[in-house]
Amino acid sequence: MATTDTYDLYRYSPSIAAAAIAIVVFAILTTLHTYRMIKSKLWFCIPFTVGGIFEFIGYIGRAVGHNRPESLPPYIVQSIFILVAPALFAASIYMTLGRIIRATHAESYSVIRVSWLTKCFVAGDVLTFFIQGGGGGIQASGDPSKVKLGENVILGGLGLQILIFGLFILVSILFHLRLRKQPTLQSKAGELKWQKMLVVLYAVSAIIMVRNIFRVVEYIGGREGLLLRVEWPIYCFDALLMAATMTIWLIWYPTAIRPGERLAGDAETGLPLAETQLVHGVKG
C-alpha cells in the first residue's frame, strides 16, 4: 500500500466517530434519493444522487484514515470525492431551472435561450468538476513540491464554480421577477408550484455557495491556516451543509415536472410547447 514518509497528509488525527456519523447520514440520504428518483423517473436527478454516493465514499476514506493516517489512497479518496460532490449536486440544480421554464411556457422570460441554458451551466459545472478533481489529485499526490500547485488549481475551480452559481442565481431571479410580473397561463396552474421550486433552488444554491466560499478561504489559508490544521470545519461547513442540501432536495423533490413529448406550437407566442408535462405538485 502506498504511503508517504515525507509529507504529513493530515494535520490532525481524523475522527472515526465523526466520519462514521457522516457515513451513516449520507448513506441514508443517498438511499432515499435513489428511491425517489427511481419512483418518479426523474433521471435528471442522477447527478444529485451520484453526488451523495461521492460524499458517502469520501467519508469512508476519512474513516480509514483514522487508523492509517500515513496511507495515501484513502487520503486521495476523501480529498477528491468530498471536494467534487457539490458539483454533481449543481448539475441537477441547473437542469431543474430549465424544466421549470419549459413547464411554465415562459421561455421568452429567460435571459439565456432555454435551449442553451442547461447546456451552458452544466458544461461549466463539468469543467469545474474536472478542475477541482485534477487539483485534488495533484495536492493528494504526496509530493510536497506540488501541494501549492494543487491548491491553486482547486482555488481556480472553486472560484469558477462560485462565479457560475452567482450567474445562475441571477438568471433565476430575473426569470422569477418577469414571470411574477406577467404570469403565463401555465404558471397559474395549481399543480405546478413553480415559485416554491425556485425558492428551493435558491436555498440549495446558497448553501453550496457558502460551502464553496469556505473551501476557498480554507485553501487560501494554506497548510498552515487554521481551517486545514483542525478537523471540525470540514464537518461544520462541508458535511453538515451538504447533508442539509440533500435533505432540502429530498423533501421538496422536483416531482412537478417530467420529461414529455413536444406537442404543438403556442398560438400566442409562436414558441414550441414545453417538452414537459404537468404532473403532481411539489411534495412538502
Salt bridges, closest charged atoms under 4 A:
ASP8 OD2 - ARG11 NE 3.74
GLU151 OE1 - LYS148 NZ 3.89
GLU218 OE1 - ARG215 NH1 2.77
GLU224 OE2 - ARG11 NH1 3.33
GLU231 OE2 - ARG62 NH2 2.95
ASP238 OD2 - ARG211 NE 3.14
ASP238 OD2 - ARG215 NE 3.02
GLU275 OE2 - ARG262 NH2 2.32
